[in-house]
């Protein structure tokens, strides 16, 4: 009887440990789904040169790399025109001849799906419109919007698109031009759509196999004790 009781205690202890591990894995998977990959996507890290004068903007954009002709990239600056209720700042793209871009490399898992989200606006009106905005993932164009006119009083529109990561480091590049005004960008975000739950499934499978093994051991022990 003591042997049977001891085996039952071991079974309960190991099974409890595996269940606890499965719960932890599920918690980690849920948390991982909310991980933000973009750094400084709200453009709040660089203070305005003069907050009281929106025309004196900051050309520094922490965590982002500018690319394009120097004349055009000089128009990429921090402004005090954020997407509604999302902080105090945003990004202006003021290139008017050729598109200018910002980019950064994201740590991604090969084979995983991600969601790219951002808010885009412009101050060009219907009388003069000539703007382009593009998004690239690892050099592949995934978004190309031309001649966007925003509704007055609601200058920002949110855009969402999904992509599959094929590398462990994925370049995200965003930018464009506005010949008669500015493009406004804010709240750039990239998050995983899902996380594989193989660890949890593996724990459940192991629990099942362990149960079968313990049942066999218990039967063998009972036979020996009854002899």
C-alpha positions in Angstrom: 0.0 0.0 0.0 2.8 2.4 0.8 4.3 1.8 -2.7 1.0 2.5 -4.4 0.6 5.7 -2.3 4.1 6.8 -3.1 3.6 6.4 -6.8 0.3 8.4 -6.6 2.1 11.3 -4.9 4.8 11.3 -7.5 2.2 11.3 -10.3 0.3 14.2 -8.7 3.5 16.2 -8.2 4.8 15.7 -11.7 1.4 16.3 -13.3 0.9 19.5 -11.3 4.3 20.7 -12.4 3.5 20.1 -16.1 0.1 21.8 -15.8 1.8 24.8 -14.1 4.4 24.9 -16.9 1.6 24.8 -19.5 -0.2 27.7 -17.7 3.1 29.7 -17.7 3.7 29.0 -21.4 0.1 30.1 -22.2 0.8 33.3 -20.2 4.0 33.9 -22.0 2.4 33.3 -25.4 -0.4 35.8 -24.6 2.2 38.4 -23.4 4.3 37.8 -26.5 1.4 38.7 -28.7 1.4 42.2 -27.3 5.1 42.8 -27.7 5.8 46.1 -29.6 8.7 45.7 -32.0 8.9 49.3 -33.2 11.1 51.7 -31.2 9.9 55.3 -30.9 6.9 54.7 -33.1 5.1 57.6 -31.5 8.0 60.0 -32.0 7.9 61.2 -28.5 11.6 60.8 -27.6 13.0 63.9 -29.2 11.8 67.2 -27.8 10.8 70.1 -30.0 13.3 72.8 -30.3 10.7 75.4 -29.4 7.3 73.9 -28.3 5.7 77.3 -28.6 6.7 77.6 -32.3 5.7 74.7 -34.4 7.8 76.0 -37.3 11.0 75.3 -35.3 10.9 71.5 -35.6 13.5 68.9 -34.5 15.3 67.1 -37.3 16.5 64.3 -35.0 14.4 61.1 -35.0 15.7 58.7 -32.4 15.8 55.0 -33.4 15.1 55.7 -37.0 17.4 56.1 -40.0 16.7 58.7 -42.7 17.3 57.9 -46.3 17.0 59.8 -49.6 18.4 63.0 -51.0 19.7 65.4 -48.2 17.3 68.1 -49.4 14.4 65.8 -49.1 15.4 64.2 -45.8 15.8 67.6 -44.2 12.0 67.9 -44.4 11.6 64.9 -42.0 11.2 66.4 -38.6 9.4 66.0 -35.2 6.3 68.2 -34.9 3.7 69.0 -32.3 0.9 67.6 -34.4 0.1 64.1 -33.0 -2.6 61.7 -33.8 -5.6 62.5 -31.5 -5.1 61.6 -27.8 -1.8 59.8 -28.5 0.9 62.0 -27.0 2.3 65.4 -27.8 4.3 64.8 -31.0 4.3 63.2 -34.4 6.5 63.2 -37.6 6.3 65.5 -40.5 7.5 64.4 -43.9 8.1 67.6 -45.9 10.0 66.4 -48.9 8.5 67.8 -52.1 10.6 66.6 -55.0 11.5 63.0 -54.3 10.3 60.6 -51.6 12.3 60.5 -48.3 12.1 57.7 -45.8 12.7 56.6 -42.3 13.6 53.0 -41.4 14.6 50.6 -38.6 15.4 46.9 -38.3 13.0 44.8 -36.2 13.8 41.6 -34.4 11.4 39.0 -35.9 10.9 35.3 -35.9 11.2 33.5 -39.3 7.8 32.2 -40.4 5.8 34.3 -38.0 3.1 36.7 -39.1 3.0 40.4 -38.0 0.7 43.3 -38.2 1.9 46.7 -39.3 -0.2 49.7 -38.2 0.3 53.4 -38.5 -1.7 56.7 -38.7 -1.2 58.8 -41.8 -2.4 62.3 -42.7 -1.6 65.3 -44.9 -2.5 69.0 -45.0 -2.8 69.2 -48.8 -6.2 70.2 -49.9 -8.3 69.4 -53.0 -7.0 72.5 -54.8 -3.4 71.2 -54.9 -2.7 67.5 -54.2 0.5 65.6 -55.1 1.6 63.2 -52.5 2.9 59.7 -52.2 3.3 57.4 -49.1 4.9 54.0 -49.2 5.8 51.2 -46.8 8.4 48.6 -47.4 9.1 45.4 -45.5 12.6 44.0 -46.3 12.7 45.9 -49.5 9.2 44.7 -50.7 6.6 47.4 -51.2 3.6 46.5 -49.1 1.8 49.8 -49.2 1.6 52.5 -51.9 -0.9 55.3 -51.5 -1.0 58.3 -53.9 -2.9 61.6 -53.7 -4.6 61.1 -50.3 -6.9 63.9 -49.2 -8.0 63.9 -45.6 -11.3 65.1 -44.4 -11.1 68.5 -42.7 -10.9 68.1 -38.9 -9.8 64.5 -39.1 -6.4 64.6 -40.7 -5.2 61.1 -39.6 -6.4 57.8 -41.0 -5.2 54.4 -39.6 -3.9 51.8 -41.9 -3.3 48.1 -41.1 -1.6 45.4 -43.1 0.0 42.0 -42.3 3.2 40.5 -43.4 5.2 37.2 -43.0 8.7 37.5 -41.6 11.4 35.6 -43.6 14.4 36.8 -41.6 15.3 37.3 -38.0 16.0 40.9 -38.7 13.3 42.7 -40.8 13.7 46.2 -42.2 10.7 48.5 -42.0 10.9 51.6 -44.2 8.2 54.3 -44.4 8.1 57.6 -46.2 7.0 59.6 -49.2 6.6 63.2 -50.4 4.0 66.0 -50.4 4.6 68.6 -53.1 2.2 71.2 -51.7 2.4 70.5 -48.0 3.3 67.8 -45.5 2.6 64.2 -44.7 2.0 63.5 -41.1 2.9 60.1 -39.5 2.3 58.8 -36.0 1.9 55.7 -33.9 3.8 53.3 -36.1 3.5 49.8 -34.6 4.5 46.2 -35.5 3.2 43.4 -33.3 3.1 39.6 -33.8 -0.3 38.2 -34.8 0.1 34.8 -33.1 2.7 32.8 -31.2 3.1 29.0 -31.7 1.9 27.0 -28.7 4.1 23.9 -29.3 5.5 24.1 -25.8 2.0 23.9 -24.2 0.9 21.1 -26.5 4.1 19.3 -25.8 3.5 19.5 -22.0 0.0 18.1 -22.5 1.3 15.2 -24.6 4.0 14.4 -22.0 1.3 14.5 -19.2 -0.7 11.9 -21.1 2.2 9.6 -21.7 3.3 9.9 -18.1 -0.2 8.9 -17.0 -0.1 5.7 -19.1 3.3 4.8 -17.7 2.3 5.4 -14.1 -0.9 3.3 -14.5 1.3 0.4 -15.7 3.6 0.8 -12.8 0.7 1.0 -10.3 -0.8 -2.3 -11.7 2.5 -4.0 -11.5 3.0 -2.9 -7.9 -0.5 -4.0 -6.9 0.1 -7.5 -8.5 3.3 -7.9 -6.4 1.6 -6.7 -3.2 -1.3 -9.1 -3.7 1.0 -12.2 -4.2 
